[in-house]
Amino acid sequence: MQYKDYYKIMGIDKKAPQAEIKRAYRKLARKYHPDVSKEKDAEEHFKEVGEAYEVLKDPEKRAAYDQLGANWKAGQSGFQPPPDWDAGFEFHGGTTTGDHVNAADFSEFFSSLFGQRAGGFQGSHQAQHTRGADSHAKVFIDLEDAYHGASRSLTLRTTVLGADGRPEVKNRTLNIKIPKGIKEGQNIRLQGQGSPDISGGKAGDLYLEIEFNPHSIYKVKGQDVSLELPITPWEAMLGANIQIPTPAGKVDLKIPPASSSGKRMRLKGRGIPAKVAGDFYITLEIVLPDKLSEQEKSLYQALQREAGNFNPRAKLGV
């Protein structure tokens, strides 16, 4: 996937006000309109210009795109947006171009950034009714908050047009309650925190899409949580009763004798809480001491003599 420089496509400076963007679009749309243009690849240029305008004419999309561009490295190929590039960025109900632009014609680059909000192209007329448009934002929480529930203060970035016609990013802070058992991809709905209604009706709602912050020891898949558990060679060989961490607190675990590295164990119902809770998976990882004392070395040599017939590579034919 190739990065799209929308400003270059439109032939404008990154500081261009909204009025200049509109003028540039009209000029290029006339130049490349496939019904009248004799330019080479006019239809492709027309779609490309329409896509660029769709982003730059919308202050929210433009501000988010500008933020992404700040981290873009010239000459980089195989572009992939960071997974959290839009975290905390508030998007309202979306806009329609009204300029014969079909979102289905937009590039993979556009879809990767705004694909989940493409539906907004059809939802901009809510303001004509009795309720403002809904807003959407992706937020990150800790896994432990999903286990216990929590009250958190979150700061969202929202976009307004400044006096110079360029989008400005403003912060607003919200206090939210995170319900116990929430999963990644689920939404928290904050009633009346979306866009105001211009005709005096009720404001829309704000939907916060939940993602988990990367965790130092746990991994999450759906409702299941997993942990790579370091154990000693003697715990693996002889078995052991040990305590292990979980997001809900320490629990006892019995390691059976002769456990190999990579052995996977399951604690049923110890994943993210729910009516049918997820499971907690443990993968054993045998860890050796960095150094051995002379006595420890002698013990390993004695073990080597006693277990000399054991060949872990027998299945490899060596």
C-alpha positions as CSV (number, residue, x, y, z in Angstrom):
1,M,0.0,0.0,0.0
2,Q,1.3,3.4,-1.0
3,Y,1.1,6.5,1.1
4,K,-1.0,9.2,-0.5
5,D,0.2,12.8,-0.3
6,Y,-3.2,14.5,-0.6
7,Y,-1.7,18.0,-0.5
8,K,0.6,17.2,-3.4
9,I,-2.4,15.7,-5.4
10,M,-4.3,18.9,-4.8
11,G,-1.3,21.1,-5.6
12,I,-1.7,23.1,-2.4
13,D,0.4,23.9,0.7
14,K,-0.3,22.1,3.9
15,K,-1.2,25.4,5.5
16,A,-3.9,26.1,2.9
17,P,-7.2,27.3,4.3
18,Q,-10.5,25.5,3.5
19,A,-11.5,28.0,0.8
20,E,-8.3,27.4,-1.1
21,I,-8.8,23.6,-0.9
22,K,-12.3,24.1,-2.3
23,R,-11.0,26.2,-5.2
24,A,-8.2,23.7,-6.0
25,Y,-10.7,20.9,-6.0
26,R,-13.1,22.6,-8.4
27,K,-10.3,23.5,-10.8
28,L,-8.9,19.9,-10.8
29,A,-12.4,18.3,-11.0
30,R,-13.1,20.3,-14.1
31,K,-9.7,19.4,-15.6
32,Y,-10.1,15.7,-15.0
33,H,-13.9,15.1,-15.2
34,P,-14.1,11.9,-17.3
35,D,-17.1,13.2,-19.3
36,V,-15.2,16.2,-20.8
37,S,-11.5,15.7,-20.1
38,K,-9.0,14.7,-22.8
39,E,-6.2,14.3,-20.3
40,K,-4.5,11.0,-20.1
41,D,-5.9,8.8,-17.3
42,A,-8.4,11.5,-16.6
43,E,-10.8,9.1,-14.7
44,E,-8.0,7.9,-12.4
45,H,-6.9,11.5,-11.7
46,F,-10.6,12.4,-11.0
47,K,-10.9,9.7,-8.4
48,E,-7.6,10.6,-6.8
49,V,-8.6,14.3,-6.6
50,G,-12.0,13.3,-5.2
51,E,-10.4,11.2,-2.5
52,A,-7.9,13.9,-1.5
53,Y,-10.7,16.4,-1.3
54,E,-12.8,14.1,0.8
55,V,-10.1,14.1,3.4
56,L,-8.9,17.7,3.2
57,K,-12.4,19.3,3.1
58,D,-13.4,17.6,6.3
59,P,-11.6,19.3,9.3
60,E,-11.7,16.1,11.4
61,K,-10.2,13.8,8.7
62,R,-7.7,16.5,7.7
63,A,-6.5,17.0,11.3
64,A,-6.2,13.2,11.7
65,Y,-4.4,12.8,8.4
66,D,-2.0,15.7,9.3
67,Q,-1.2,13.9,12.5
68,L,-0.4,10.8,10.6
69,G,1.7,12.7,8.1
70,A,4.0,14.0,10.9
71,N,5.2,10.5,11.5
72,W,5.6,9.6,7.8
73,K,9.1,9.1,6.5
74,A,9.8,10.2,3.0
75,G,10.8,7.3,0.7
76,Q,9.2,4.7,2.9
77,S,7.4,2.0,1.0
78,G,4.8,-0.6,2.0
79,F,2.9,1.9,4.1
80,Q,0.9,0.7,7.1
81,P,-0.7,3.1,9.5
82,P,0.2,2.5,13.2
83,P,-2.6,0.6,14.8
84,D,-3.3,3.4,17.3
85,W,-2.8,6.3,14.9
86,D,-6.3,7.7,15.5
87,A,-6.5,6.8,19.2
88,G,-8.4,9.5,21.2
89,F,-9.4,11.3,18.0
90,E,-13.1,12.2,17.9
91,F,-14.9,11.7,14.6
92,H,-18.4,13.0,14.2
93,G,-21.1,11.7,11.9
94,G,-19.2,12.1,8.7
95,T,-19.8,14.2,5.7
96,T,-21.1,13.8,2.1
97,T,-19.1,15.4,-0.6
98,G,-22.1,16.2,-2.8
99,D,-19.5,16.3,-5.6
100,H,-20.3,13.0,-7.3
101,V,-17.6,11.3,-5.4
102,N,-18.1,7.6,-4.7
103,A,-16.4,6.3,-1.6
104,A,-16.2,2.9,-3.3
105,D,-13.6,4.3,-5.7
106,F,-11.3,5.4,-3.0
107,S,-7.9,3.8,-2.5
108,E,-6.8,1.1,0.0
109,F,-4.9,3.9,1.8
110,F,-8.1,5.8,2.4
111,S,-9.9,2.7,3.6
112,S,-7.1,1.8,6.0
113,L,-7.4,5.2,7.6
114,F,-11.1,6.0,7.4
115,G,-12.7,2.8,6.3
116,Q,-14.7,2.3,9.5
117,R,-16.1,5.8,9.2
118,A,-17.0,5.5,5.5
119,G,-20.5,4.9,6.6
120,G,-20.5,8.5,7.7
121,F,-20.9,9.5,4.1
122,Q,-24.5,8.5,4.4
123,G,-25.2,9.9,7.8
124,S,-24.6,13.6,7.6
125,H,-28.2,14.7,7.4
126,Q,-29.1,13.9,11.0
127,A,-28.9,17.5,11.8
128,Q,-31.9,18.2,9.6
129,H,-34.0,16.1,12.0
130,T,-34.3,16.4,15.8
131,R,-31.0,15.0,16.9
132,G,-27.3,15.8,16.4
133,A,-24.9,13.4,14.8
134,D,-23.2,10.7,16.7
135,S,-19.5,10.8,17.3
136,H,-17.0,8.0,17.5
137,A,-13.5,7.7,19.0
138,K,-11.1,4.9,19.7
139,V,-9.7,4.8,23.3
140,F,-7.2,2.6,25.0
141,I,-7.7,1.1,28.5
142,D,-5.8,-1.3,30.7
143,L,-6.7,-5.0,30.6
144,E,-7.1,-4.9,34.4
145,D,-9.9,-2.4,34.0
146,A,-11.8,-4.9,31.9
147,Y,-11.4,-7.5,34.8
148,H,-12.5,-5.2,37.6
149,G,-14.4,-2.3,36.0
150,A,-13.1,1.2,36.6
151,S,-13.8,5.0,36.5
152,R,-11.3,6.8,34.3
153,S,-10.7,10.3,33.0
154,L,-10.0,10.3,29.2
155,T,-8.9,13.2,27.0
156,L,-10.3,13.2,23.5
157,R,-9.1,15.4,20.6
158,T,-11.8,17.1,18.6
159,T,-11.4,19.4,15.6
160,V,-12.8,22.8,15.0
161,L,-12.2,25.3,12.3
162,G,-9.9,28.2,13.3
163,A,-10.3,31.8,12.3
164,D,-7.8,31.2,9.4
165,G,-10.0,28.5,8.0
166,R,-7.6,25.7,9.0
167,P,-8.6,22.9,11.4
168,E,-7.5,23.2,15.0
169,V,-7.4,20.4,17.5
170,K,-9.0,20.9,20.8
171,N,-8.9,18.6,23.8
172,R,-11.9,17.7,26.0
173,T,-11.8,15.5,29.1
174,L,-14.5,13.1,30.0
175,N,-15.1,11.0,33.0
176,I,-16.3,7.5,32.0
177,K,-17.2,4.3,33.7
178,I,-15.6,1.2,32.2
179,P,-17.9,-1.8,32.7
180,K,-16.5,-5.0,34.1
181,G,-16.1,-7.6,31.3
182,I,-15.8,-5.2,28.4
183,K,-13.8,-6.6,25.4
184,E,-11.8,-5.1,22.6
185,G,-14.0,-3.8,19.8
186,Q,-17.0,-3.1,22.1
187,N,-18.3,0.4,22.5
188,I,-19.2,2.5,25.5
189,R,-22.1,4.9,24.7
190,L,-22.1,8.3,26.2
191,Q,-25.6,9.7,25.7
192,G,-25.7,13.3,24.6
193,Q,-21.9,13.7,24.2
194,G,-22.0,13.7,20.4
195,S,-22.6,16.6,18.0
196,P,-25.1,19.3,19.1
197,D,-28.3,19.6,16.9
198,I,-28.3,22.9,15.0
199,S,-32.1,23.0,15.1
200,G,-32.2,22.8,18.9
201,G,-32.8,19.1,19.3
202,K,-30.9,16.7,21.3
203,A,-27.2,16.2,20.9
204,G,-26.0,13.0,19.4
205,D,-24.2,10.3,21.3
206,L,-20.5,9.6,21.6
207,Y,-19.4,6.0,21.1
208,L,-16.0,5.0,22.5
209,E,-14.5,2.0,20.8
210,I,-12.4,0.0,23.3
211,E,-8.9,-1.2,22.7
212,F,-6.4,-2.5,25.3
213,N,-3.1,-0.9,26.0
214,P,-0.2,-3.3,25.2
215,H,0.5,-5.3,28.3
216,S,4.0,-6.3,29.6
217,I,3.1,-9.9,30.3
218,Y,-0.4,-10.7,29.0
219,K,-1.8,-11.2,25.6
220,V,-5.5,-11.0,24.7
221,K,-7.5,-12.7,22.1
222,G,-11.2,-12.1,22.4
223,Q,-12.1,-13.0,25.9
224,D,-9.1,-15.2,26.4
225,V,-5.9,-14.1,28.1
226,S,-2.5,-15.8,27.9
227,L,0.8,-15.7,29.7
228,E,4.2,-17.1,29.0
229,L,5.3,-18.5,32.3
230,P,9.1,-19.0,33.1
231,I,9.8,-22.1,35.2
232,T,13.0,-23.8,36.3
233,P,14.3,-27.1,34.8
234,W,13.6,-28.9,38.1
235,E,10.0,-27.5,38.3
236,A,9.5,-28.8,34.8
237,M,11.0,-32.2,35.6
238,L,9.8,-32.9,39.1
239,G,6.5,-30.9,39.0
240,A,5.7,-28.0,41.4
241,N,2.9,-26.1,43.0
242,I,3.6,-22.4,42.3
243,Q,1.8,-19.0,42.3
244,I,1.3,-17.2,39.0
245,P,0.0,-13.7,38.2
246,T,-3.4,-13.1,36.5
247,P,-5.1,-9.8,35.9
248,A,-7.5,-10.7,38.7
249,G,-4.7,-11.5,41.2
250,K,-2.4,-14.4,42.0
251,V,-3.6,-18.0,41.7
252,D,-2.1,-21.4,42.5
253,L,-1.0,-23.6,39.6
254,K,0.1,-27.2,39.7
255,I,2.8,-28.0,37.1
256,P,2.7,-31.7,36.4
257,P,6.0,-33.6,36.4
258,A,7.9,-34.0,33.1
259,S,6.4,-30.8,31.6
260,S,8.2,-29.7,28.4
261,S,8.8,-26.1,27.4
262,G,5.9,-24.9,25.3
263,K,3.3,-27.0,27.2
264,R,0.0,-25.1,27.3
265,M,-2.3,-25.2,30.3
266,R,-5.7,-23.7,30.7
267,L,-7.4,-22.1,33.7
268,K,-11.1,-22.2,32.7
269,G,-13.1,-19.1,33.3
270,R,-10.1,-17.0,34.4
271,G,-10.1,-14.9,31.2
272,I,-12.1,-11.6,30.8
273,P,-15.3,-11.9,33.0
274,A,-18.6,-12.4,31.3
275,K,-21.7,-14.5,31.6
276,V,-19.5,-17.1,29.9
277,A,-16.1,-15.9,30.9
278,G,-13.0,-16.3,28.8
279,D,-10.2,-18.7,29.7
280,F,-6.6,-18.0,30.9
281,Y,-3.9,-19.9,29.1
282,I,-0.4,-20.5,30.4
283,T,2.5,-21.5,28.1
284,L,5.5,-23.0,30.0
285,E,9.0,-21.7,29.2
286,I,11.9,-23.5,30.8
287,V,14.6,-21.0,31.8
288,L,18.1,-22.0,32.7
289,P,20.4,-20.2,35.2
290,D,22.8,-17.7,33.7
291,K,25.7,-19.3,35.6
292,L,26.3,-22.5,37.5
293,S,28.2,-22.9,40.7
294,E,30.8,-25.8,40.8
295,Q,28.4,-27.8,42.9
296,E,25.5,-27.2,40.5
297,K,27.7,-28.1,37.6
298,S,28.6,-31.4,39.3
299,L,25.0,-32.2,39.8
300,Y,24.2,-31.6,36.1
301,Q,27.2,-33.8,35.2
302,A,25.8,-36.5,37.5
303,L,22.4,-36.2,35.9
304,Q,24.1,-36.5,32.5
305,R,25.7,-39.8,33.5
306,E,22.5,-41.1,35.0
307,A,20.3,-40.1,32.0
308,G,22.8,-40.8,29.3
309,N,20.4,-42.8,27.1
310,F,17.9,-40.0,26.8
311,N,18.1,-38.5,23.3
312,P,15.7,-35.5,22.7
313,R,16.7,-35.6,19.0
314,A,15.8,-39.2,18.3
315,K,12.8,-38.2,16.2
316,L,15.2,-36.2,14.0
317,G,17.2,-39.3,13.2
318,V,20.4,-38.1,14.9
